[in-house]
Amino acid sequence: MFVPDRRGRGRSGPYGEFHGLRSEIEDLSAVLDGSGAHNVFGLSAGAVIAIETALVRPDMTKLALYEPPLSFDGVIHGQWAPRYERELAAGKPGAALAAVLKGTADRGPLRLVPRFVLGAFLDFAIKRTSGSPAPPGSLSPVDLIPTVGYDAQTVRDAAGSLDRFAELSCDVLLLGGSRSAGSLRASLEGLSNVFPHARKVVLPGVGHTAADNDGQPGRVAAELRHFFG
């Protein structure tokens, strides 16, 4: 199993010259060529990259997707991006992150927290921990927050009819959470219509970050083991 660090993350270098979705597809293709892998799991923007790469990689055998934010037919993702960009330009990384979190929030308590309160808290937390070194092989939150803008560009580049994915010949697993935002659930349902024979699993009681270490990754891993096994 290979877990690549995307540009600007982990031990990978900075983004450098970036051409949006095209660059992400090229990067994933390089990993597939170098590793010989034919099975791919993608989460969120990573799932967008994975399914778009599958269009140009007929050698992909199995594709598992957790809530790709694909915009189509009135389903729109990334509406938080302009506010995020304004806050980041104003030197408020916490407020920028708050714009992202509020814009993609699960159906849960975070939706009830006012954006300015969340932003002020995050800015305070970032300033307080700014002198603490990040663990080896990882980046601090203040370094990661600017990379979200690249995700937004990637998602914008992928907007369009989902029918283009009907040509995929690989096996597909669609994963999501019952508490995720309505737009994410709509995109998953749209893909389910494109892939009528794909297995779709909606995990009860979790949201968009279920696969994260502080979510419930074991439940997502169980579905992946079953699919890829």
Steps between C-alpha positions, in 0.01 A plus 500: 500500500624849412379821668640792300549848643342737250681819404556736789428231757705264716843441354408615150643828379307821432235517228729668249344554157143382543245446225204398712336166436744421220795513739320282755425238233862503386621458859271206572591339168868528595429320827311224317781460246766491769316262731325274251176546696164458329264558793433851635316651796432873507341721767327833426714697250722193482195305380447760227860451389463122514190479281634754250825304479301182434374661177853504362619180670311202352738278700333605825322192637316613813402850608364589846367852552402673823273797423669669204375863484398489134289792380229415245140586406454766768701319767777746584810459714764751609273798563715571806808568284464880449467565875787260570722687252409840648576389856828340396606816313417701813741290706228314689570128444261399778215697347589350160480151646171590668356590159594153373370317806170687499460454126552124516361431848319178577149516635615545859593749774757688290222644287370684809831676575511852347774533240665800671518313832656194338743715301612697805555180698702339221713812446574508873590129503729538197686794655538316829650190339695671221832445676447128555683273253287272284547122533752346256352449154211740556422870473351739751136611449613849398702344215217268393222759492627667177495164321119491524489759224654248262228253593240765417656553157510125437131468590409792272690341211305176540152658484276363228267218403560173682406305189861518383588243767261239360779378271711376792551126501652465848307376801370790711419532869312812614537595866342776706364597839141559607593826674686657207391821331213471254714595200743216572218250534354629174827447314523146634144431390578645156790260460279216618270573207797496261628172647180301565697183574746664739480426870390805697549512877376785719642464849246604765595761758816633329582780260759614249802444725417143604821369343719743695693377802273701731187366327406134472762370256446138601152501348628640171795258502264204545314594181828548313636164610182332380512681163871466427545158659 
